Amino acid sequence: MSDGPFKDLGRGRRKKMRRDFHYSAKLVGPETKWNAFIIDISDSGAQLEVLNPQEIPDQFSLLIGGQSAVNRVCHVVWRSDTRVGVKFVRQSEQATTTPNSAFWAAQSRKRPS
């Protein structure tokens, strides 16, 4: 698959340098999970390849790894036919369980009006 418009053109508008990552991950929303592939990542966000980007909610939890997964809460900033670009909205933390309804209720209270 050609990277086309996604190929690395340098730093661009990014505040943090991105790096190729090529690792599978899970996206966890309020009611559903999706498989994803991390194309590249930085301290502030990532580019994810997913089967149907239009099904991905605007905010979700990105789980990277197995039993002691790194958990990043993400907000979608752009979508294409096969990919989404996200920014991380809080620092990484160790996830011991999948986010539950209390987690998502707390996230919705944090959203700006």
SVG drawing of the C-alpha trace seen along z (x, -y; Angstrom):
<svg xmlns="http://www.w3.org/2000/svg" viewBox="-22 -26 34 36">
<polyline fill="none" stroke="black" stroke-width="0.4" points="0.0,0.0 1.4,-3.4 1.6,-6.0 0.5,-8.6 -0.5,-11.8 0.6,-10.2 4.3,-9.8 6.6,-11.6 7.2,-15.1 9.2,-16.3 8.0,-18.0 5.2,-19.9 2.6,-21.4 3.4,-18.9 4.7,-20.2 6.3,-16.8 8.4,-14.7 6.6,-11.5 8.2,-8.1 7.2,-5.0 5.6,-2.5 3.9,0.3 2.2,2.0 -1.3,3.4 -3.6,1.9 -7.2,1.8 -9.6,-1.2 -12.1,-1.1 -15.3,-3.2 -18.3,-3.3 -19.9,-0.2 -17.5,1.3 -13.9,2.3 -12.0,2.0 -8.7,3.4 -6.2,0.8 -2.7,0.6 -0.5,-2.3 1.3,-3.8 3.3,-6.4 3.2,-8.0 4.6,-11.0 4.3,-12.3 1.2,-14.2 -0.7,-11.9 -0.8,-9.1 -1.9,-8.0 -4.0,-4.9 -5.1,-2.5 -8.6,-1.1 -11.1,0.8 -13.9,-1.8 -12.8,-5.2 -16.4,-6.6 -17.4,-4.1 -14.7,-5.4 -16.1,-7.8 -14.6,-11.2 -13.1,-10.2 -11.9,-6.7 -9.2,-4.9 -6.2,-3.5 -4.7,-0.3 -1.2,0.6 0.2,3.9 -1.1,7.0 -1.9,7.6 -0.3,4.3 -1.3,2.2 -0.5,-1.5 -3.8,-3.4 -4.1,-6.7 -7.3,-8.7 -7.5,-10.0 -9.5,-12.7 -9.9,-12.3 -8.5,-15.3 -8.9,-14.0 -10.2,-11.0 -9.5,-9.5 -10.8,-6.3 -8.6,-4.0 -6.9,-6.1 -7.6,-8.5 -5.2,-11.0 -5.6,-11.5 -4.2,-13.7 -3.7,-12.4 -5.8,-14.2 -4.1,-13.0 -0.9,-11.3 -0.3,-7.6 -1.2,-5.3 -1.1,-1.6 -4.5,-0.1 -5.4,2.8 -9.0,3.1 -10.9,1.9 -12.5,-1.5 -16.0,-1.1 -19.1,-3.3 -17.7,-5.4 -14.6,-6.2 -16.7,-7.4 -19.0,-9.4 -16.0,-11.2 -14.7,-11.9 -17.9,-13.4 -17.9,-15.8 -14.4,-17.0 -15.4,-18.0 -15.7,-21.7 -19.1,-23.1"/>
</svg>
